[in-house]
Amino acid sequence: MSKIFLIRHGQASFLKEDYDNLSNKGIEQSEALGTYFLNNEIHFDKIYIGNLKRHQQTFDAYSKAFINDGIELAKPVFLNDLNEHQALEAFKFAYEEFIEVNSNAKTLFEEVKIKPHLQQSNYIQIFGLFFNEFVSGNYPLNDHPVQSWRDFRIQAKKGIATILENTNQNETIGVFTSGGTKSSIIGDSLDLREQKILELNMAIRNSSFSQLHFSNNKFNILSINEIPHLSKELITFV
């Protein structure tokens, strides 16, 4: 039986021009994850990383504890199929239109004008409303190079299939990816419908890990969204 750790990246730069870049807290979360794995003697026989900058940065920060201890890590394999869905990119393109056509989103948007301190929380809520529409296929954005939710789901299936095809008996595998990819893989294992996968995605915490057991060409969920390495101050969702 083999074990696969699905790891979400550390906190990225939410509400900044370049989201695909770890915040200082995101780096600290990722370093804490590496220290936890080192102290608990969890070593990866193989490592897979998505091709987004935040995936690489998370792995680099995670690796720090092992490097400082003189432990050589497996050479990472980069997979585009581990990349995140593009709901956030779609949201940026459709934001102004969505505010106008969705009454709940418009209310949240107007509230920020009166209560500026609610900007981040209201923006997250507006994104949640949009995300629901995006998953339902209501924002295909054919005029922009944005991947659809349907194509993302196909991509995530290919990603985990590639990993499983190359996993041997009794190996421990590390997968550094995003919350959406983790939720997609876990959701398929649990036979969740799309809206539940969306809800799971919104609940996945930064630098959290989920464990899969893989045997006889099947994998089962052992745990979801673990964060034993994080102090209360380091727990974030975005």
N, C-alpha and C positions, 0 to 999 in steps of 0.2 A: 504494500500500500504506500502511495506517495502523498505528500502534502504540498498544497499550493497556497501561498500567501498572496492575496490580492491587496495591494497597498495603494491608498489614495495619496496624491501629492499633498505637500504642506500648503498652508494658506497662501493663495496667490494675491495679486494686487487688484483687489476688487475696487471698482469705481475709479481706477487709474487708466491712463491711456493704453498702457500695455498690461493687460490682465495676466498674460502668460509669463509671469515673473514672480518668484517667491518673495513674500514680504519678509521682514526680519523675523517676525513670529513664525512664519512658515519654515524658515531655515532652522529656527530653534526647535520646532516640533519634529522636524526630520532628523536632527542630530539626536534628540531624545529617543526617537524610535531606534536609531542605530545602537545607542548605548544600551537600550533595553534588550535588543536582540543579542548583542554581544554578551551581556551579563547572564542571559538565559540560555546561552550556547545554542542559539538558532543560527545555523549556517546554511547558505543556499548552494546547492549543487549547480543550479543554473539560474540565470537572472535575465528577465525580459523587461524592456523599458519602452514606453511609447515615445514618439518622436516630437513631443512638445517640450518646450524649454523647461517648464515647471516639473516635468517628469525627470529630466536629467538633473536638475538642481536638487530635487528631493533625494535622488540616488546619491549624488555627490555628498550632500550633507549627512545622509545615513551612513555613508562609507567612512566618514571621518573617524569614528570610534574604532573601527577595525584597522584602519591604516595606522592610527596612533598606537595600536596594540601589536603591530607587525603582522597582521593577518591578511593574507592575499585573498581577494574576492574573485569569484568567477567572472570571466569576461562577459559583459552584457550583450544581449542580442536585441537590436532595436526593431520594433514592429509598428508600422503605421496603423495596423488594425487595432492597436491599443489606444489610439488617440480618442479624445473626447468628442461627443456630439457637438454640433454647431448651433445649438439653441441660442447661446449668448450672442454669436455673430448675427444670427437672424434677428434677434431682439434689437440689436443696434440699428439694423436696416429698417425695421418695421416700427420702431419705438413711437415716433410722432403719430403715425397713422393709428397704431393700437390705442394710444391714449384717447384719441378722438372717438373711436368706435366702441370702446369698452367702457361702460359707465363706472364700473368698480375701479378700473385703472385710473380713470379721469378724477374720481373722487380722491384717491390716494395721491395723485399728482398735485391737485389743488391744495391738499392739506399741507404739503411741504412748504408752500408759499407762506402759510401762516405759522407753521411750526418747522423751521429749518432743521432742527435737531432730529427730525424723523426721516431725513433724506435717505439714509442707508436702509433702515427697516422698511420704509414704504417702497423703495426701489426694489428690494428683494421680493416684496409682496406682488408688485406689478410684474416682475419677471416670472413669478410663480403662475400668475394668471396667463401670461403669454405662453409659458412653457406648456401649459395644459392644451392650449390651442395648437401649438407647434406639433406636439405629440399626436394630436388628432388629425393632423394633416391640413389644417386650415390656413397655414402660412407657408406655401411651397417656395415663395420668393424665386420664381423662375428667372427673373431679371438679374439675380445676383448669384455668384458662385457659392451658394450655401448648401451643404449636404442636408438632405431630408432626414427626418427621424427614421423612416423606414430603411434608408440606405445605411444609416448608422447602426441600426440593429443587425443588419446583415454583416456589416464590418466587424462588430463585436463578436459575433458567432464565429467568424473566420479566425479572429485573434485567439480565442480560447481553444479552438480546434487545432491551430498550429502548435500551441503550447502542449496540448495533450498528446498530439502525435509524436512529439519529441521528448516526452517524459518517460523515463524508465522506472522500473520497480524500485521502491524504497528511496526515491529522490525527494529532496525538499527544494521547492521552486519559489523564487521571489518574482513578483510581477508588479512593477511600478507604473501606475496608470492614473485614471481619473475616476471620480465618483459615478459618472454616467456609465462608464464601461464596467465598473464593478457591479453596479445595479443591474445592468443588462445581463451579465453572466449569471449573477445570483438569481435574478428574476426568472431566467430560462430554467434553471435548476429546480426552482420552486413552482414553476408553471404559473407565474403571475401574469395578469393581464397588463396591458401597456400603462394604464393609469396608475397601477400599483408600483410598477417599475419607476415611474416618474416620482411618486411619493417617496420611494426608497432612496432615489437619487438625492432628493432634497434633504434627506436625513443623514446622509453619509458624512462623517466628520473628517476634517483635514488630518492627514497622516494616519488615519485609522487603518487597521488591517482586518481582513476577513479570511477565514481558513476553509479550504476545500480538501476533502479526502478523495483521492483518485485511485481506482482499482478496477480491473476487469473492464476497461474502456468506459467506465462510468464515474462521475464525480458527485459527491454529496457535500452539502454545506455543514461545516462543523461549527463555525461561528461567524457573526456579522458585526462589523463596526466596533471592533475592540480598540480601546485607547488606554491600556494600563500604564503607558509611558508618559502620559500627559498629566500635568497638574491642572487644577481647576482653571487657572489663569491662562493656560495654553489651549483650552478647548475652543475650537471654532468650527463653524459650518461653511463659511465663505471667507 
